[in-house]
Amino acid sequence: MKAKITKEGLLKSYRILKFIKPYKWYFIAGMICLVISSSMFMIFPAAAGEMANAAIGKGKWNISVKDFGLLFLVILVVQGVLSYLRTTFFARVSEMGIADVRKALYEKIITQDMSFYESRRVGELTSRLTADVEQLQNAFSITLAEFIRQIVVLIIGIFVLGWMMPRLALIMLLTFPVIVISSVLFGRYIRALSKKRQDSLAETNIIVEESLQSFPTMKAFTNEKFEVGRFATSIMRMVDISMNYARMRGLFFIFIITVLFGGLFFILWQGAIMVQENKMAVGDLFSFIVYTGVIGGAIAGIGNLYSTLAGSIGATERIQEILDNDSEIKISDDSGIEHVKINGDVEFKNVSFSYPGRADIEVLKNINLRISKGQRIALVGSSGAGKSTIISLLMRFYEVKTGELMVDGKKISDYNLTSFRKNIAIVPQEILLFGGTIKENILYGKPDASHEEVVDAARKSNAFEFIESFPEKFETIVGERGIKLSGGQRQRIAIARAILRNPAILILDEATSSLDAESERTVQSALDNLMYNRTSIIIAHRLSTIRQADCIFVLKSGEIVESGTHDELLQLEKGFYRHLISLQLEENVIVES
């Protein structure tokens, strides 16, 4: 069992230590300072005992009592300087190394495919990036250095005692194996409890994340009490685990203290007998007592630090689990990416699809459709018919397994993913703006665009007028998720973002469904500007949005059941499209009445 832990610990350490490899010289310098400082500290007990011997005329070093004061001062000053250097060197390693871990972890999370997020929650990933990395940083910056220092102290202390007083040293060392083995066994159990505690903390973070993300919904349904109760239950569950964790650590300390101090008192008794029998000088006994105390503290410290390091392995495992995932794309300099400008011809050939997490449910069945460059088409159907899935496949959120998806006569999978997606822009139904300025949100479509390009995009999206009405104009802060703007304003900012991107393929996913009639007219005018001479795919239910489409594809249960223009489809007396339109007209009559 011990070998298994050691092997696992070394493996995790090795894989994480690659992040501090660029700072290895700082680490080596810190280790040198640590070893020298710890070694100099071990001079104190021997010097203190020799000073006591010199005071009674039995000194062996030929140093006067007054000279010992200067010796102690020199040792303290040098040790202080070395401790300062060691702290700064290790801080450099831990801060820079952990910063690299954070960047690598965030990059890995942000470059995963959609299936990765289907099996994980945002709060869990946030916890990995904060709590787990923080625990790892504490291990690197404090625990690891202290663990090594205690080992150095222990080794030097045992060597000195074995050389000075082998009999007493042997008695003391009889307790060492018991303490070490107990530390390993307790460390294994404490590690499991620590990992369980971190998992519980992640669950608590998930609750916070979800409630804050859905804050308006929570307020609308007056579920504050429910959310507080859910959070409190999760917190108390974590408290129970933490208390169990603390109790096991307390039992560990009780065992260490009992065995350690019992051994110390026995050794003192044996030393007193040797002094009485003139087999040892009083100063040597004093040195031995101090050394024994230092060694005992080191042994207890190693056990405590071992359990702390073992607890950090759980966090390391979760971090490494994410780092081991394959990324959907590689973050690299744009110069390394072949920039491809596509025309916008799209063709689905006998495409069938099931989501990875629901392989037994076929969402799309033998889809065949063709979209020519600059054509405006619409996807219509009931919820769950497969409209959004078609868009997801076109954007390569998922890969086509059955059939072929072609763009400009080339398989979509043959394009570089990043380069391909740069040719696509989407205006979704629910606009989620970032919490910065209006300009920053528009620039998200093309981060290197000039201010003039941003203004031009705002004009074309009919957003310029309301932006200029704000005191801070383009520097206006939109608030969390764009909460300071109205729905129509957010929609026009999203359209400006898409215009700035200048895509070959434009996707409009229910882009006006949540707007009032006046806002819809303004947004629809902006959408007309955006769709001009671009391959446009519209997902919509409203008649005003789709009636001008060049072709409408009607989906039902994952299949295309009808296709044609608005007027052509209305001619089909028993057509599904005509049925959908009649239902919409009935709803409008009911609303108006």
N, C-alpha and C positions, 0 to 999 in steps of 0.2 A: 504493500500500500504506500509505503514511504517512497519507493522508487517511482511509482506512478505519479505521485504529486510532484516530485522533483523534476521528472521529465516534462510534465505538463507546464510547470512553472517556467522551466528553462525555455520551452518552446514559445510560450506566450511572450516572455521577456525578449527573446531573440527577435520575434516578429515586430514587436513594438520598438525595440531599441534601434531599428533601422531609421527611425525618425530623428534620433539624436546623433546618428553617425556623422552628419555634416558638422557637428559641434564637438567632435571627439577630442580635439586638443584642449578645449575648455574642460571637458570631463576628465581627461588625464591630468591636467594641471590641478583641478579640484581634488582628485584622488591623491596626488602627491602631497598637497597641502594637508589633506585629511590624515594621511598616514603619519606624516611628520608631526603634526599637531597632537595627534593621539599618542604617539610615541613619547613626545616631550612631556605630556601630561603624566605618563607612567613613571617619570623620574621623581615626581613629588613624594610618593609614599616612601621610597628608598631614602631620598634626601632628608625627609622629616625624621625617619628613624635614626639615620646617621647623625643628624644634628642632636638628637636626644642622647646618643652614645657619646658624642663629642662633649656635651655639657657635663657628663659625669666622668670624663677622662678616658673613655674607651672607644674613641673614634678610630676608624680605619682609613679614611679618605685624606687625612692630613690637611683638613680644611677647618679653619677656626669657626666658632659659632657666629661671629660677625660676618664672615665671608658668605655664610649660607644665606643671609638676607639679600646680598647682591645676586647670588645665584638664582634665588627664587624670583627676584625682580626681572632678571634677564629672560628666564623661562616664561614668565607671565607675559612680558611684552612681545616676545617672538611668537608665542602661542596665540596671542590676541591678533597679531597681524595675519598669521596663517589662517586663523578662523575666519577673519574678514574676507580674505582672498578666496578661501574655500567656499564661503557662502555666496559670494558674487559669481564665481565660476559656475557653481551648480545652478544658481538662479538663471544664468545665461542659458545653460543647457536645457533646464526644465521649461523656461518660458518660451524659448524659440522652438524647442522640440515639440512641446504640447501645442504651440501655435500651428506647427506643421501638421500635427495630428488633427486638429480642428479643421484646418483647410482641406486636408485629404478626406476627412469624414464628410464634411459638407459637400465637397465636390462629388463624392461617391453617391450621397443621398440625392443630390440634385440631378445627377445624370442617369438615374435608374429609369427603367421603362414603367409603363402604366401598371403592369401586373404586380410590380413590387409594392406599389401604393395600395393595391387592392387587398393585400394581406397584412398591411401595417397601418397604424393610426398615427396621425400627426403628432399627438402628445407623446407617444412612445419614441418617435424619432427625435423630438425635441429633447427628451430626457437623455437619450444617448449622447446628444451633442453638448449637453450641459452637465448633468449630474455625473454621468459615467466618466467624461473627460476630466472633470474637476477631481474626482476620486483618483484618477490616474495621475494627474498633476501633483497631487499631494504625495503620492508614492514616490514620484521622481524627485520632487524638490526637497522633501523633508525625510520621509521614511527610509528611502534607500540609502541616503548618505548616513543617517543615524544608525541604520542596521550595519553598514560596513564599519563605522566607527566603533560600535560595540564589539564587533568581531575582532578588530585590531586590538582593542583594550583587553579582551578576553585572552587572546593568544599570547600577547606580551606578558600579561599578568601571570598566566599559568607557567610560562617559561621562567620568569624571574623567581616565582615561588619554588618551582622545582629545583632551581639552581641554589637558592638561599637556604630553604628549609624543606627538603624532600619529604620528610616524615609527615609534617603537617599538611604539605601540599597533597600527599596521597589521600589523607583523610578527607580533605576538602573535595577532591575530584571524585570520590565515591558517589557523591550526590549528583554529579553532572549528567551522566547518562539518563538517569530517571527523569530529570527536568527536561532534557532535550526531547526524549521520546514522548513525554507528556505534551510538550509544546506542539509537536507534529500532529498528534492525535486530536488535540483541541483545535489546532489550526484548521484541520480538515472540516470539522463540524462548524466552526465559526465562519469559514469560507462559504459553506452552503447557506447559512443563515444570512450572511451579508448579501449574497446574490439574491436571495428571496426578498430581502428588504429593498434592494434596488429595483426589483421588479414591481414591488408594491408601490414604491415611489413613482415609478413610470406610469402606473395605472392612475395614480392621483393626478399627475400632470395631464394625462389624457382628459380627465373630467374637466379640469380647469380650461384646457384648450378648447374643448368642444362647447362648453357653456359660453365662453367669451366669443367664439366664432359665431355662435347662434344667439347672440345677445338680444337682437330685436325679437326673434321668435320666442325666446324665453320670457321676455317682458310681455309680449302679446298674450301668451298663455298663462301669465301670472304664476310661473313655475319657480320663482325664487326660492321658496321654501323647499321644494322638491330637490333643486340643485344643491342647496346648502346641506340638506340631509344626505344626498348622495355623496357629496364631498366629505362630510363628517364621518360617514360610515367607512369610506376608503381610508381616511386619516387614522381612524381608530384601529382598522385592520393593520395598518402599517405600524402603529404604536405597539400593538400586541407582538408583532414580529420583532420589533426593535427591543422590546423589553426582554423577550426570550434571548435575543442576541446579547443584550447587556448582562443577563443573568449567567449565561455561559462564560462570558468574559470574566465576570466576578468570581465564579467558581474556579476558573483558571488561576486568577490572581491569589485566591485563598490557598490553593495547592502550592503555588510557587513560594508564597510568603512562609507558609508553614514549614515546608521542607528546607527552604533556604535559611531561615533564621534558626531553625533547629540545628542545622549543620554548623552555622556560625557560632552558636553558643557552645556546642561541643568542641569545636576547634579552639575557641578561647580558653576553655577549661584545660585542654591538653597543652596549650602554650604556656599557661600559668604554671602548670606542673613542671615543664621544661625549664622555665626561668628559676623556679624554686630549687631545681636540681643543678643550677649553673650550667645548663646545656644550651642556653640561649641568652643573649643580652636583652635588656629591657627595650632598647631602641629597636632591635630586630623584631621583637614581638609587636611593638607599635607599628612598624612597617608592615608586618604580616597582617595585622588586624585591618589596616587601611587597604592593603592590596586585596584582602579577602572581601571587604565591603565593596570595593570597586568591581571585583570580579563577580560577586553576587549580584550587584546592580546590573552588570553587563548581561549576565545570564537571564535575569528577569526581564531586562529590556529586550533581549533578543527574542524571548518568547512572545512578548507583547508586540514587538515590531513584526515578528513572523506572522502573527495572526492578522495584523493590519495589512501586510503585503499579500497574504493569502486572500483577504477580503477584496483586495484590488483586482485579483485575477478574474473575478466574476464580471467586473466592469470591462476588463481587457477582452474577455471572451465576446461580450456583446458588441464592443467596438470592432473587433476583428471579424466578427460575423458579417457586419455590413461592408467592411473593407474588402472582404473576400468575394463579394458579389461582382459579377461582370457588369460594367457600365454600358448603357445604351449607346453613348457617344463618348469620345475622348476630348477633353478640354485641351485645346492646343492653339497655337498662334494661327490667325486667319491665313497667313501666308502658306501654311501647310495644307490648306483645304482648297480643292479644285472648285472654283466658283462656277456654278452651272446656271445659266438662265434658260428656263424652260418656256415653251410657247403656251402650254395649257391644254393640249389635247389629252383627254382622259378616257380610258376604256376599261370597264370591268368585263372579264370573260369567264363565265361559268363560276363565279366566286361563291363559295359557301364558307361559312365561318361559325365557330363556337368559341366563346371566351375561355381562356386557359383554366379559370376556376370553375367553369360550368361546361365541361367538355361534352356532357351528355345532352345539352340543349343546343340545337342548331338555330342560331339567331338569323343568319342569312342563308337563303337556299337558291343556289344556281342563279345568281344575279348577273344580268347582262345589260349594260347600258353604255352609251358612248356620248361624250361631250366634246364638241369641237372648240377650237380656240375662239375666245370671245363670246361664246354662247352662254345664255342665261337659262339655267334649268332649275326646277324646283322638285323637292322630295316631299311628298305628302302621304300621310297615313296616320293611323291611330298611334297612341303611345305604345312603345314596345314593338313597333312594326319593323324596326331595323334602320331607321333614318340616321340616327346618331352613330350607329355602328359603321355605316358606309363612310361617314366622315372620318371616324377614327382610323379606319383602314387607309383612307387616302392620306391622312396625316402621318401614317406609319406609327400610330400609337400601339398597334398590334400588327403582326406580320400575317400576310395571306398564306394559308396552308393548302387550300383547295382552290384551283382555278388560277387566273392571272389578272393582275392589276397593272395596266400599262399607262405610262405617261410619255407623250411624244413618241409613241411606238417602242418604248424601252421599258423593260420590267422595272417596277418601282424599287425593288430591292437592289437593283444595280447602281442606284444613285448613292452618293455619299449622303448620309442621313441629315447632317447639319446643313449642307449645301442645298439639299432638296427642300427642306422646311423653310429656308429663307425665301422661297418662291411662293409661300402660302401665307395668307393672313386670315384671321377669323374674328368676326364680331359676334360674341355669344349673347344669349338671352340675359344671363345674369352677369353684369359687368363688375368685375372686382378690380378696382383701381388700387394702386399702391398709396401709402399714406403721405407721400411727398407732395411736390408741386404739380400744377397742371402741365407745365412744360416737361417735367421729368416723366410724367405718364405718357405724354405724346411721344417723347423721345424713345420710349421703350420699343417702339416699332423700328427705329433705326438710331441706335445710340450715338452714332458719329455725325448725325445731321446738323446742319447749321440752324441758327435762329430763324433765318429767312425761310428755310424749308418748313420749320415748325409752324410759322405764321401762315404760310401758304396752305399747309394741310388743315389748319384750323379754319381758314376761310372756306375751303372746299367742303368741309364737314358741317358748315353752318354753325360752328362753335365760336368763331372769332368775336361775334357781337357780344355774347354773354360773358366771354372771358374778359373783354375790354371793360365791361361794366363793373368788374371787381376792382377794388382799390389797388391790389397788388398784381392785377392782370395775370400774366403767365406764371408769376411766382406765387400765386395763391395756393395755400395748402389745402388739399382736398379732404384730409382727415382719413381715419382708418377705413379702408375699403371704399373710399370716396363718399363717406356719409354726409359731407357738407354740401354735396351737389345733388340736384334732383335726378330722377331716373333718365329723363330726356337729355340732360346735360352730360351725365355719365356715358350715355349711349353715343353722343356726338364726340366725346373725347376718345372713345374706343374707335370710332370711325376715322377720326383724324390720325390715330395711331396706325390704323390699317392703310390709310392713304399714304402716309409717310413711308411705309414699308414698300409701297409700289409693287404689290404681288402680281404674279401671273395667274394665280388661282385664288379666288376669294370665296370664303365660306360665311354665310349668314345663318346663324342658328337661332331662329325665333327672335330676330333682332329687334322687332317692334311689338312683340306680343304683350309686354307689360306697360305700354305707354297709353296715355289718353289720346283722343283724336287729334288735338292740336299738335301735341308733341310728335305724334306719329307722322303727320304731314311734313313737319320740319326734318325729322330724321329720315323719312323716305326720300325727300329731295336730296339729302346728303348721300344716301345710299345709291341713288341713281348716278350721282357724280362718281362715286367710288366704283360702281360696277361697269362704267363705260369702258368698252373695249377690253374687258377682262373676262376670263372664264369664271362664271359665278354660279355657285351652288347654294340654293336657298332652301332652308328648312322652315316651313311656316304653315300656319293654319288660316291666317287671315286672307280673304279674297283679294284685298287691295295689294298685298305683297306679291302674290303669285300669278295674277291674271296676265301680267305682261311677260311672263317667262316664255322663252322659245319652245321649251318642252317641259312637261310635267310628268314625273314618274310617280305612280301611285303604288305604295307598298301595303301589303297586308300579310301579317304573320311571317315576315322575312322574305316575301316574294314580291316581284314586280307584277302586279295584276293588270295594270293599264298604263299607257303612256300616250302623250299627244299634247296639243295646245289646250288652253282653257276652253275655247269654243268647241273643239273637237270632242273633248271628254264630256262636255255637257250634252252632246248629241246622243250619248249612250244612255238609253232609257233606264236600264237596270245596272248602270255602271256604279262602281263603288265611289268614284270621285264625285259623281252627281249626288250620291247619297250623303257624302260628307258635307258638300256645299249646302244641301237642303237642311241638314241639321244645324249648320252655322247660321243660316238665314232664320230658322225658327228661334234660335237662341237670341239673335239680334232683335226679333219681333217681341219676344218676351221681355227683354231688357228695356226696350223702348216703351212698352206698355206699362 
